[in-house]
Amino acid sequence: MVAPPTVLGALRRFLPDFLKSASGLSADQRRALWAIAHCRTPVLGGRAFACPDHPSEFHFAWHSCNHKACPQCGRAATVRWVQRELGKLVEAPYFLITFTLPAQLRSCFFGPFAKEAYDLFFAAVSGSLSQKLATAKGLRASVSGFTAVLHTWNQQLGFHPHIHCLVPGAGLNDRGRYVWVKKSNYLVCRKHLQAAFREHLRDLFRVHDWQVDPSVWGKTWGVHLKPAGNGAAALKYLGIYVARTAISDARLLRVDEGTVTFHWKNRDAGNRREICTLPGVEFVRRYLRHVLPRGLRSIRSYGFCHPAARSKRLRIQCHAGGPVQFGASTPLPAVKAPVPLCPCCQRPMQLVKVIMPAYRERGPPDAPPPVATNFDVS
């Protein structure tokens, strides 16, 4: 039986050819490649299990790298984040707002100032949204809250940076009184929000003396706003981007000698499923374009949705009429690694040894780990 294709298999197959033709990799991309290459291998250490009744039976569970760009990691972190954020929901209509940058500004997110560019993107989104939520034609809330999630890819792995914001239609006005949306399908004027978003980023670029094509400030910027019900479904949708990478194994159809084939949804054609075939080197290049700068926080909470604003969030939850949990927050259940079963007697095996990683010393902070060109790490 032929094993189904995997993203990791495609990367391991075509990365050596990509490294021969690549003009240069950033330090962040090299770290990502090192993590992907050694994820769940003896290099990162692990645990050894044995069966007490069958001493010859051993099982090794190697550690994960937990890098966001790794196609094998992220499931547990996604579950924990969704569970934690579900506990922050208030009894109010929610809205999902997506901020998209024009194509002329996408080059700002590459090079030595990529992290600063993403920070300015977040600052423009949060500043414009907070401003419009506080106006008389918006929510009229001087204390609002929302969660912003960065997303950099489209269905064909192209670079398409945008930020999703999950916004509850409730808050506190300048007198500290509870306010909420009058209509479940209206939060703010979209055109006004578009203009504020463009003006905030333009002012931030001027402060930092960043020069871009002046015509971009006259364009209509992409801001999409739609109701999201009670927020639970939208939160689970955003959880896909929390600790996962640009493409999953489920979307791959075929990996052959020189190409990678996967399916994608055509949004302009009613989410029609279509097929895309890329050369293997191009697949690796597109995949690596979504490696974020080191230290960048791709998920940010603002206002009463911030973890430090729990008292304000409890007050709004109380006014909204939903369940309120006072006192210390309930810790999320720990995700325990499964204990393997003995193939002979099907009984749980016992941990006999913790294997330390093969590396123990760290290099200088600016020295990335070497990239493995040979992915045969068995």
VMD Tcl script that draws the C-alpha trace (Angstrom):
set ca {
  {0.00 0.00 0.00}
  {1.38 3.38 -1.06}
  {1.65 5.91 1.79}
  {-0.23 9.18 1.23}
  {1.92 12.22 0.35}
  {2.95 14.56 3.15}
  {4.22 18.12 3.31}
  {7.27 16.95 5.23}
  {8.02 14.38 2.55}
  {7.77 17.02 -0.18}
  {10.13 19.35 1.71}
  {12.66 16.59 2.32}
  {12.52 15.61 -1.33}
  {12.98 19.01 -2.96}
  {14.91 21.06 -0.40}
  {18.38 19.95 -1.61}
  {17.55 21.18 -5.13}
  {16.11 24.39 -3.71}
  {19.28 25.08 -1.72}
  {21.36 24.71 -4.90}
  {19.31 27.37 -6.73}
  {18.40 29.67 -3.81}
  {20.22 33.01 -3.74}
  {20.17 33.14 0.05}
  {18.15 32.20 3.10}
  {17.40 34.36 6.08}
  {18.43 33.32 9.57}
  {14.77 32.68 10.42}
  {14.33 30.40 7.41}
  {17.48 28.47 8.34}
  {16.19 27.96 11.87}
  {12.87 26.76 10.47}
  {14.57 24.30 8.12}
  {16.76 22.96 10.91}
  {13.69 22.45 13.12}
  {11.71 20.76 10.34}
  {14.63 18.51 9.44}
  {15.16 17.28 13.00}
  {11.59 17.26 14.32}
  {10.78 13.95 16.02}
  {14.28 12.59 15.48}
  {16.99 11.51 17.96}
  {18.66 14.92 17.54}
  {15.98 16.55 19.72}
  {15.95 13.78 22.29}
  {12.94 11.87 23.50}
  {11.77 9.03 25.74}
  {12.34 5.31 25.70}
  {9.59 2.88 26.71}
  {9.81 -0.84 27.43}
  {7.38 -3.62 28.26}
  {8.05 -5.32 31.65}
  {6.69 -8.63 30.38}
  {8.57 -8.53 27.06}
  {12.03 -7.04 27.68}
  {12.93 -7.16 24.00}
  {10.14 -4.75 23.06}
  {11.18 -1.08 23.00}
  {9.50 2.07 21.76}
  {11.14 5.48 21.21}
  {9.09 8.68 21.23}
  {11.20 11.54 19.87}
  {10.50 15.14 20.82}
  {8.81 17.65 18.50}
  {10.44 20.91 17.46}
  {7.24 22.96 18.08}
  {8.22 25.42 15.34}
  {5.24 27.10 13.74}
  {6.58 26.36 10.26}
  {6.80 22.63 10.96}
  {4.00 20.63 9.31}
  {4.09 18.01 12.11}
  {3.55 20.33 15.07}
  {0.88 22.71 16.31}
  {-2.21 20.59 16.93}
  {-1.98 20.61 20.73}
  {-1.19 24.35 20.85}
  {-4.19 25.08 18.65}
  {-6.55 23.12 20.92}
  {-5.27 24.87 24.03}
  {-5.59 28.33 22.46}
  {-9.17 27.73 21.27}
  {-10.21 26.39 24.70}
  {-8.70 29.39 26.46}
  {-10.27 31.94 24.10}
  {-13.70 30.31 24.30}
  {-13.69 31.14 28.00}
  {-13.26 34.84 27.18}
  {-16.35 35.16 24.98}
  {-19.07 37.57 26.08}
  {-22.80 37.31 25.42}
  {-22.85 39.72 22.47}
  {-22.91 39.59 18.68}
  {-19.42 39.04 17.22}
  {-17.92 40.32 13.99}
  {-15.00 39.06 11.93}
  {-13.04 41.88 10.27}
  {-10.21 41.17 7.83}
  {-7.62 43.84 6.98}
  {-5.64 43.31 3.77}
  {-2.70 45.34 2.48}
  {-2.27 46.41 -1.17}
  {0.20 44.41 -3.24}
  {2.57 47.40 -3.46}
  {3.36 47.13 0.27}
  {4.09 43.41 0.46}
  {7.79 43.83 -0.24}
  {8.10 45.60 3.14}
  {7.73 42.24 4.89}
  {11.02 40.86 3.59}
  {14.51 41.82 4.65}
  {16.00 43.06 7.92}
  {12.97 45.23 8.78}
  {10.33 42.52 8.31}
  {9.46 42.28 12.01}
  {9.07 46.06 12.27}
  {6.78 46.04 9.22}
  {4.52 43.43 10.82}
  {4.45 45.45 14.05}
  {3.36 48.56 12.10}
  {0.68 46.47 10.38}
  {-0.71 45.39 13.76}
  {-0.47 48.96 15.09}
  {-2.45 50.36 12.14}
  {-5.14 47.68 12.50}
  {-5.54 48.11 16.26}
  {-5.38 51.90 16.13}
  {-7.96 52.31 13.36}
  {-10.34 49.71 14.80}
  {-10.19 51.14 18.33}
  {-10.75 54.63 16.97}
  {-13.83 53.70 14.95}
  {-15.34 51.58 17.72}
  {-15.25 54.64 19.98}
  {-17.08 56.98 17.58}
  {-20.77 57.85 17.68}
  {-21.33 56.02 14.37}
  {-19.64 52.92 15.74}
  {-19.99 51.10 19.03}
  {-19.46 54.27 21.13}
  {-17.12 52.25 23.35}
  {-14.02 53.94 24.69}
  {-13.12 50.52 26.17}
  {-13.44 47.88 23.48}
  {-11.72 44.57 22.88}
  {-10.72 42.27 20.05}
  {-8.28 39.53 19.09}
  {-6.06 39.90 16.00}
  {-4.53 36.93 14.16}
  {-1.94 37.32 11.39}
  {-2.29 35.20 8.26}
  {0.25 35.42 5.40}
  {-0.82 32.91 2.74}
  {-3.62 32.27 0.31}
  {-4.92 28.95 -0.96}
  {-2.13 28.65 -3.55}
  {0.61 29.44 -1.00}
  {1.08 32.92 -2.42}
  {2.22 35.68 -0.07}
  {-0.93 37.55 0.98}
  {-0.55 39.19 4.40}
  {-3.77 40.03 6.21}
  {-5.02 40.22 9.78}
  {-8.28 38.72 11.06}
  {-9.90 40.49 14.00}
  {-12.65 38.88 16.08}
  {-14.58 41.77 17.64}
  {-17.41 41.50 20.21}
  {-20.14 44.08 19.79}
  {-19.95 45.25 23.41}
  {-17.79 47.47 25.59}
  {-17.74 50.38 28.04}
  {-18.27 54.05 27.18}
  {-16.28 56.98 28.56}
  {-18.52 56.96 31.68}
  {-17.83 53.32 32.37}
  {-21.31 52.19 31.33}
  {-22.01 49.10 29.31}
  {-22.77 49.65 25.61}
  {-23.61 47.14 22.90}
  {-24.53 47.06 19.23}
  {-28.13 47.86 18.35}
  {-28.11 45.56 15.32}
  {-26.50 42.14 15.19}
  {-25.34 42.76 11.60}
  {-23.79 46.22 11.99}
  {-20.71 47.26 13.95}
  {-19.00 50.17 12.17}
  {-19.06 51.81 8.76}
  {-16.73 49.78 6.55}
  {-15.70 52.71 4.33}
  {-14.78 54.81 7.36}
  {-12.76 51.92 8.76}
  {-10.94 51.50 5.43}
  {-9.96 55.17 5.40}
  {-8.82 55.10 9.04}
  {-6.72 51.98 8.42}
  {-4.99 53.59 5.44}
  {-4.35 56.85 7.30}
  {-2.94 55.11 10.37}
  {-0.44 53.10 8.35}
  {0.52 56.13 6.26}
  {1.25 58.13 9.42}
  {3.29 55.25 10.87}
  {5.34 54.97 7.69}
  {6.03 58.70 7.75}
  {7.16 58.57 11.38}
  {9.59 55.77 10.52}
  {10.61 57.51 7.26}
  {9.63 54.56 5.07}
  {9.29 55.46 1.39}
  {6.69 53.62 -0.71}
  {4.80 54.24 -3.93}
  {2.65 57.35 -3.23}
  {-0.19 56.00 -5.38}
  {-0.90 53.32 -2.77}
  {-2.41 55.91 -0.42}
  {-5.08 56.75 -2.98}
  {-6.29 53.17 -3.38}
  {-9.31 51.58 -1.70}
  {-7.83 49.20 0.85}
  {-9.33 45.82 1.54}
  {-11.38 45.66 4.72}
  {-13.97 42.90 4.91}
  {-16.53 42.85 7.72}
  {-19.15 40.19 8.40}
  {-21.23 39.05 11.40}
  {-19.85 36.02 13.26}
  {-22.75 34.99 15.51}
  {-21.67 34.30 19.08}
  {-18.02 34.12 18.04}
  {-17.43 30.44 18.81}
  {-17.34 29.23 15.19}
  {-15.13 32.14 14.08}
  {-12.77 31.44 16.97}
  {-12.36 27.83 15.91}
  {-11.76 29.00 12.34}
  {-9.00 31.36 13.51}
  {-7.51 28.51 15.51}
  {-6.37 27.00 12.23}
  {-3.78 29.78 11.90}
  {-2.59 29.86 15.50}
  {0.19 27.29 15.45}
  {-0.16 25.68 12.04}
  {1.64 26.17 8.78}
  {0.58 27.23 5.27}
  {-0.64 23.85 3.99}
  {-1.68 20.57 5.58}
  {-1.16 17.00 4.45}
  {-4.88 16.66 3.71}
  {-4.58 19.05 0.78}
  {-1.77 17.18 -0.98}
  {-2.76 14.94 -3.86}
  {0.54 13.83 -5.35}
  {4.30 14.27 -4.96}
  {6.25 12.89 -7.93}
  {9.78 13.24 -9.26}
  {9.61 16.96 -9.95}
  {6.23 18.42 -8.91}
  {3.81 18.79 -6.00}
  {0.06 18.70 -6.66}
  {-2.54 19.92 -4.17}
  {-6.12 21.14 -4.21}
  {-7.24 24.65 -3.31}
  {-10.48 26.59 -2.97}
  {-11.21 29.30 -5.51}
  {-12.89 32.00 -3.42}
  {-13.91 33.97 -6.51}
  {-15.81 30.96 -7.86}
  {-17.84 30.10 -4.78}
  {-15.10 28.05 -3.07}
  {-14.88 25.73 -6.04}
  {-12.22 23.06 -5.57}
  {-9.40 23.30 -8.11}
  {-6.05 21.62 -8.64}
  {-2.65 23.33 -8.54}
  {0.63 21.70 -9.63}
  {3.92 23.40 -8.75}
  {7.52 22.44 -9.44}
  {9.06 21.01 -6.31}
  {11.56 23.86 -5.93}
  {8.78 26.44 -6.31}
  {6.72 24.62 -3.66}
  {9.61 24.89 -1.20}
  {10.15 28.56 -2.09}
  {6.50 29.45 -1.48}
  {6.46 27.44 1.74}
  {9.48 29.25 3.16}
  {8.05 32.68 2.35}
  {5.64 32.21 5.25}
  {8.33 31.73 7.90}
  {7.77 34.66 10.25}
  {10.58 36.72 11.82}
  {11.87 35.39 15.10}
  {10.11 36.87 18.12}
  {7.09 38.13 16.18}
  {3.78 37.64 17.99}
  {1.29 36.62 15.31}
  {-1.66 36.63 17.76}
  {-2.41 39.76 19.79}
  {-5.25 40.71 22.10}
  {-6.39 44.27 22.72}
  {-8.65 46.05 25.19}
  {-10.67 43.88 27.54}
  {-9.71 40.78 25.52}
  {-6.13 41.11 26.77}
  {-5.20 38.65 29.53}
  {-4.25 41.55 31.83}
  {-7.73 43.14 31.49}
  {-9.63 40.34 33.23}
  {-11.51 42.68 35.60}
  {-12.93 44.72 32.72}
  {-13.83 41.57 30.82}
  {-15.66 40.15 33.86}
  {-17.59 43.39 34.21}
  {-18.67 43.30 30.56}
  {-19.58 39.61 30.83}
  {-21.70 40.39 33.89}
  {-23.53 43.24 32.13}
  {-24.04 41.08 29.04}
  {-25.90 38.48 31.10}
  {-23.62 35.56 30.36}
  {-21.97 33.18 32.83}
  {-19.24 34.81 34.89}
  {-16.47 32.92 36.67}
  {-15.05 34.81 39.64}
  {-11.84 34.00 41.43}
  {-8.87 32.32 39.84}
  {-9.33 31.12 36.30}
  {-9.67 27.39 35.82}
  {-6.44 25.97 34.40}
  {-6.73 24.18 31.11}
  {-6.26 20.41 31.29}
  {-2.71 19.38 30.50}
  {-2.21 17.54 27.25}
  {-0.43 14.32 28.15}
  {1.60 12.36 25.66}
  {0.04 8.97 24.94}
  {1.73 5.94 26.42}
  {2.52 3.34 23.73}
  {1.11 -0.16 23.94}
  {3.21 -3.27 23.73}
  {2.67 -4.95 20.33}
  {2.77 -8.37 21.99}
  {0.44 -8.04 25.00}
  {-1.26 -4.68 24.24}
  {-0.48 -3.44 27.74}
  {0.87 0.10 28.42}
  {4.63 0.24 28.26}
  {6.73 1.86 30.99}
  {9.07 4.83 30.69}
  {12.62 3.60 31.24}
  {14.80 6.50 30.09}
  {14.65 10.16 29.08}
  {17.03 10.77 26.18}
  {18.62 14.21 26.16}
  {19.01 16.16 22.90}
  {22.17 15.56 20.91}
  {23.14 19.23 21.22}
  {23.64 20.96 24.55}
  {25.61 24.11 23.79}
  {24.09 27.19 22.21}
  {25.92 29.32 19.71}
  {25.86 33.12 19.51}
  {22.37 34.63 19.21}
  {23.04 35.81 15.65}
  {24.38 32.45 14.48}
  {21.56 30.27 13.11}
  {21.94 26.50 13.24}
  {23.22 24.91 10.05}
  {20.73 23.75 7.45}
  {20.66 20.02 6.86}
  {20.89 19.35 3.14}
  {20.50 15.63 3.72}
  {17.20 14.88 5.40}
  {18.02 11.24 6.10}
  {18.32 11.65 9.87}
  {17.39 8.13 10.87}
}
mol new
graphics top color blue
foreach p $ca { graphics top sphere $p radius 0.5 }
foreach p [lrange $ca 0 end-1] q [lrange $ca 1 end] { graphics top cylinder $p $q radius 0.2 }
display resetview
